[in-house]
Amino acid sequence: MSLEQAAEAADVEQQEMARGVLLKDEQGIVMAVLPVSHVINFHSLKELLGRTLEMSGVNGMSEQFSDCEEGSIPPFGSLFGIETIVDESLAGLSKVYFEPGSHTTLIELGGTDFGNLQKSARFASFSTSSHDLKVRQAKEQGGPIVLPEVEGLTPLAEVKKRIEGLYKLPAMPEMARRILKLRDDPNAGAKELASIVELDPSLAAQVIRYANSPLFGYAGKLDTLQEAIARVLGFEAVLNMALGLSAGGTLRNPPDGPLGLNAFWKHATYCAAACQMLAKMMPKGKRPKLGMAYLTGLLHNFGFLMLGHIFMPEFFLLNKMVAANPETPITVLEKRMIGMGDAQNVLSMGHAEVGAWLMESWEMPEELIVSMREHHNADYTSEYAVYAQLILLANTLLKGHDIGDADSDEISPAILEALGLEEDQVIEAMVEFMENSSNLDDLASQLAA
């Protein structure tokens, strides 16, 4: 459970919940203590401390935090021999809450007692409230969107270092590599595919569970992977599903927030299944490969995982901005966030381009690369446009059920025409889809765990 979730569960205001964040430079470690409701302004920290700090972690500090659960650090760095700076927004509060090194415990301290425990720390102003990240609209009707000022909320040294190392992209997982090789083998069949997927029992179980879903209406019970392939899903669908699931487990982001792993995998699994369903409904002459429709839907937002992997502070801030501005298109927010300073030339197109870039480096199918790059582009009509159009339609329908990042829940007549579908037809199908989606929640939870 994240601190944000803990605050909500305990009915505690986020500005009263203290978070300890470990930062580092060549001089050593610093703990910045601030409310959960705030984000660090690294420019302010540099002015205050004269140090160019970047995000750290507990690696190499197991002795200091040996009694703490992973990811739960008490916000009292001085007690652990760590230089500490506390944000002034925590000063003067009547009470402060924090995790004492356990995700299942919250401690409430009076503001004075909290301050006494921070006597060795420095108090200063170095954070920005999430409230200040809200997008504003000019007062006149239809006025321009005014984006919040976020300069300084990214550690400059870290951006430079990560840009220099950006081309060292994550390696493709071995399981995905084997499946991709099998895909190019014209003699491969269900037996060969099952033998590879079964090397990962968790992956095999996920495929079998999906095949048993009410979405497919299979009357019996499937117990083996070969049964799932032969009786319900088919070779091509299982191959693409296994490829997507194995690739998706590579990168791990924080669990909470609208872009965190929990929301990411719920959106991904629902979009994948919806794309497959919609593709099946298309006229035979227009219908694409169902397995590829699933794969493109599953991985279309993979760029967010990549951004969180390489640009963790920007991703953390973007996650906060999306939470604070649910009605603002994510492509608008990320153009403000992603691509500041030295990163601008590389990431100016945001998560779609970054995801496509990684898929190219992994030599993934061209259909996947194109759909990743164009899944927010309703005007794209070139090669493999059908997959991007399916994602757009699936996300629009899911938006009506509070899932995903579509700009609107208004269905595009042009997209429907391109796919050969009718509005009443897809709305009715989506209602039935949502009624039979419980297995997708189980799959998403497993992928996010």
CORQUIWO-V664143 format. One record per residue. N is the residue number from 1. OMEGA is omega in radians with two decimals (none if undefined). Layout:
N_OMEGA / N_OMEGA
This chain:
1_3.12 / 2_3.10 / 3_3.09 / 4_3.12 / 5_3.12 / 6_3.12 / 7_3.14 / 8_-3.12 / 9_-3.11 / 10_-3.11 / 11_3.14 / 12_3.08 / 13_-3.08 / 14_3.13 / 15_3.09 / 16_-3.13 / 17_-3.09 / 18_3.11 / 19_3.04 / 20_-3.13 / 21_3.14 / 22_3.12 / 23_-3.11 / 24_2.88 / 25_-3.09 / 26_3.13 / 27_3.14 / 28_-3.02 / 29_3.01 / 30_3.00 / 31_3.02 / 32_-3.12 / 33_-3.09 / 34_3.12 / 35_3.07 / 36_-3.10 / 37_-3.05 / 38_3.02 / 39_-3.06 / 40_2.94 / 41_-3.03 / 42_3.07 / 43_3.11 / 44_3.11 / 45_3.14 / 46_3.12 / 47_-3.10 / 48_-3.00 / 49_-3.09 / 50_-3.08 / 51_3.11 / 52_-3.01 / 53_3.07 / 54_-3.12 / 55_3.10 / 56_3.11 / 57_-3.10 / 58_3.11 / 59_-3.13 / 60_-3.11 / 61_-3.06 / 62_3.14 / 63_-3.11 / 64_-3.03 / 65_-3.07 / 66_-3.12 / 67_-3.06 / 68_3.02 / 69_-3.13 / 70_3.11 / 71_3.12 / 72_-3.07 / 73_3.09 / 74_-3.06 / 75_-3.14 / 76_-3.07 / 77_-3.11 / 78_3.14 / 79_3.12 / 80_3.14 / 81_-3.11 / 82_3.06 / 83_-3.00 / 84_3.02 / 85_-3.05 / 86_-3.14 / 87_-3.08 / 88_3.13 / 89_3.09 / 90_-3.14 / 91_3.08 / 92_3.07 / 93_3.12 / 94_3.09 / 95_-3.14 / 96_3.13 / 97_3.10 / 98_3.01 / 99_-3.10 / 100_-3.07 / 101_3.12 / 102_-3.13 / 103_-3.07 / 104_-3.10 / 105_3.00 / 106_3.09 / 107_3.05 / 108_3.07 / 109_2.96 / 110_-3.10 / 111_3.13 / 112_3.13 / 113_3.10 / 114_3.12 / 115_3.14 / 116_3.12 / 117_3.14 / 118_-3.04 / 119_3.14 / 120_-3.09 / 121_3.07 / 122_3.07 / 123_3.13 / 124_-3.14 / 125_-3.11 / 126_-3.09 / 127_3.09 / 128_3.13 / 129_3.07 / 130_3.11 / 131_-3.13 / 132_3.10 / 133_-3.11 / 134_3.05 / 135_3.10 / 136_3.08 / 137_3.09 / 138_-2.99 / 139_-3.11 / 140_-3.11 / 141_3.13 / 142_3.14 / 143_-3.07 / 144_3.03 / 145_3.10 / 146_-3.09 / 147_3.14 / 148_3.09 / 149_-3.10 / 150_3.11 / 151_-3.14 / 152_-3.11 / 153_3.06 / 154_3.12 / 155_-2.99 / 156_-3.13 / 157_-3.11 / 158_3.09 / 159_-3.11 / 160_-3.11 / 161_-3.08 / 162_3.05 / 163_-3.14 / 164_-3.12 / 165_-3.02 / 166_-3.07 / 167_3.04 / 168_-3.05 / 169_3.12 / 170_3.12 / 171_3.07 / 172_3.09 / 173_-3.09 / 174_3.12 / 175_3.13 / 176_3.13 / 177_3.14 / 178_-3.13 / 179_3.13 / 180_3.10 / 181_3.11 / 182_-3.14 / 183_-3.11 / 184_-3.13 / 185_-3.08 / 186_-3.11 / 187_-3.09 / 188_3.12 / 189_-3.07 / 190_-3.11 / 191_-3.13 / 192_3.12 / 193_-3.14 / 194_-3.11 / 195_3.10 / 196_-3.07 / 197_-3.11 / 198_3.03 / 199_3.07 / 200_-3.08 / 201_3.14 / 202_3.12 / 203_3.12 / 204_3.14 / 205_3.13 / 206_3.13 / 207_3.14 / 208_3.14 / 209_3.13 / 210_3.14 / 211_3.11 / 212_-3.10 / 213_3.05 / 214_3.13 / 215_-3.08 / 216_3.04 / 217_3.12 / 218_-3.01 / 219_-3.10 / 220_3.11 / 221_-3.14 / 222_-3.09 / 223_-3.08 / 224_3.13 / 225_3.14 / 226_3.07 / 227_3.13 / 228_3.14 / 229_-3.00 / 230_-2.97 / 231_-3.03 / 232_-2.90 / 233_-3.07 / 234_-3.06 / 235_-3.04 / 236_-3.14 / 237_-3.14 / 238_3.11 / 239_-3.11 / 240_3.09 / 241_3.14 / 242_3.10 / 243_-3.13 / 244_-3.11 / 245_3.14 / 246_3.09 / 247_-3.07 / 248_-3.12 / 249_-3.04 / 250_-2.97 / 251_-3.06 / 252_3.08 / 253_3.04 / 254_-3.04 / 255_-2.94 / 256_3.10 / 257_-3.08 / 258_3.09 / 259_3.14 / 260_-3.03 / 261_-3.11 / 262_3.14 / 263_-3.12 / 264_-3.06 / 265_3.03 / 266_3.12 / 267_-3.08 / 268_-3.09 / 269_3.11 / 270_-3.13 / 271_3.14 / 272_-3.12 / 273_3.13 / 274_3.09 / 275_3.13 / 276_3.13 / 277_-3.11 / 278_3.12 / 279_-3.14 / 280_-3.12 / 281_-3.08 / 282_3.05 / 283_-3.02 / 284_-3.11 / 285_3.14 / 286_-2.94 / 287_3.08 / 288_3.08 / 289_-3.07 / 290_3.13 / 291_3.10 / 292_3.07 / 293_3.10 / 294_-3.09 / 295_-3.12 / 296_3.08 / 297_-3.11 / 298_-2.99 / 299_-3.00 / 300_3.13 / 301_-3.10 / 302_3.11 / 303_3.09 / 304_3.08 / 305_3.14 / 306_3.13 / 307_3.11 / 308_-3.14 / 309_-3.04 / 310_-3.08 / 311_-3.02 / 312_-3.12 / 313_3.11 / 314_3.12 / 315_3.11 / 316_-3.13 / 317_3.10 / 318_3.10 / 319_3.10 / 320_-3.10 / 321_3.11 / 322_3.11 / 323_-3.11 / 324_-3.05 / 325_-3.04 / 326_-3.10 / 327_-3.12 / 328_3.14 / 329_-3.08 / 330_3.12 / 331_3.07 / 332_-3.11 / 333_-3.04 / 334_3.07 / 335_3.05 / 336_-3.04 / 337_-3.00 / 338_3.13 / 339_3.04 / 340_3.01 / 341_-3.06 / 342_-3.10 / 343_-2.93 / 344_-3.08 / 345_-3.07 / 346_-2.94 / 347_-3.04 / 348_3.14 / 349_3.02 / 350_-2.94 / 351_-3.10 / 352_-3.13 / 353_-3.13 / 354_3.10 / 355_3.12 / 356_3.12 / 357_-3.14 / 358_3.14 / 359_3.07 / 360_-3.12 / 361_3.11 / 362_-3.12 / 363_3.08 / 364_-3.13 / 365_-3.10 / 366_3.11 / 367_-3.14 / 368_-3.12 / 369_-3.12 / 370_-3.11 / 371_3.07 / 372_-3.06 / 373_-2.96 / 374_-2.98 / 375_3.00 / 376_-3.03 / 377_-3.10 / 378_-3.10 / 379_-3.10 / 380_-3.09 / 381_-3.09 / 382_-3.02 / 383_3.13 / 384_3.13 / 385_-3.08 / 386_-3.11 / 387_3.08 / 388_3.13 / 389_3.07 / 390_3.12 / 391_3.12 / 392_-3.13 / 393_3.13 / 394_-3.13 / 395_3.08 / 396_3.12 / 397_3.13 / 398_3.11 / 399_3.10 / 400_3.09 / 401_3.08 / 402_3.07 / 403_3.00 / 404_-2.97 / 405_3.12 / 406_-3.14 / 407_-3.03 / 408_3.04 / 409_3.09 / 410_-3.07 / 411_-3.12 / 412_3.08 / 413_-3.12 / 414_3.12 / 415_3.10 / 416_-3.14 / 417_-3.13 / 418_-3.10 / 419_-3.13 / 420_-3.09 / 421_3.10 / 422_-3.07 / 423_3.14 / 424_-3.12 / 425_-3.07 / 426_3.11 / 427_3.12 / 428_3.13 / 429_-3.11 / 430_3.08 / 431_3.12 / 432_3.12 / 433_-3.11 / 434_3.12 / 435_-3.09 / 436_-2.97 / 437_-3.04 / 438_3.11 / 439_3.11 / 440_3.08 / 441_3.11 / 442_3.14 / 443_3.13 / 444_3.13 / 445_3.12 / 446_-3.11 / 447_-3.12 / 448_-3.05 / 449_none
